[in-house]
Amino acid sequence: MRNALRNLIAAVLIAAPFGVAVAKLPPKPPLSPEQQAEAAAKKKAAAEKEAAELAAAQDRAVANYVANEKAKGVAVKTQAPAEPEHKGPEHKAAEKKK
């Protein structure tokens, strides 16, 4: 029981000053248009890199699957990704313009 009480007191003594310190921090200053553009460019580059890494990982997974199935003697047909059946309103508007 004493250890639990001692641990509780230690946790309160650590957490309370941290909460007070965080509460006193000033808000972030607003970003200038140049900083906003730079942040957007970084975010877009990161998303593109992540998409490329995902595609590479998926390609490796498919190649591994095909190799494993070929080793078992099973013929595997791979197919290209199909175009989505449901198109959003922006696609319909583009098709009407054609």
C-alpha positions, 0 to 999 in steps of 0.5 A, spaced: 500 500 500 505 504 501 508 503 494 502 505 491 501 511 495 508 513 494 508 512 486 501 516 486 505 522 489 511 521 485 506 521 478 502 527 481 509 531 482 511 530 475 505 531 472 503 537 475 509 542 473 509 539 466 501 541 465 503 548 468 508 549 463 504 547 457 499 551 459 503 557 459 506 556 452 504 562 447 500 560 441 503 559 435 504 565 430 500 565 424 504 563 418 505 568 412 503 566 405 510 564 403 510 559 409 503 556 408 505 555 400 512 552 403 508 547 408 503 545 402 509 543 398 512 539 403 506 536 405 504 534 397 511 531 396 511 527 403 504 524 400 507 523 393 513 519 396 508 515 401 504 513 395 510 511 391 513 507 397 506 504 397 506 502 390 513 499 391 511 495 397 505 492 393 509 491 387 514 487 391 508 483 395 505 481 388 512 479 385 513 475 392 506 472 391 507 470 384 514 467 385 511 462 391 505 460 387 509 458 381 514 454 386 508 450 388 506 449 380 500 454 380 499 458 374 497 465 376 494 471 372 496 478 374 491 483 372 492 491 371 488 495 376 481 496 373 478 503 373 473 505 378 466 503 377 463 509 381 466 516 378 465 522 382 461 528 380 467 532 378 468 526 373 461 527 370 462 534 369 468 533 365 465 527 361 459 532 359 464 537 357 466 532 351 
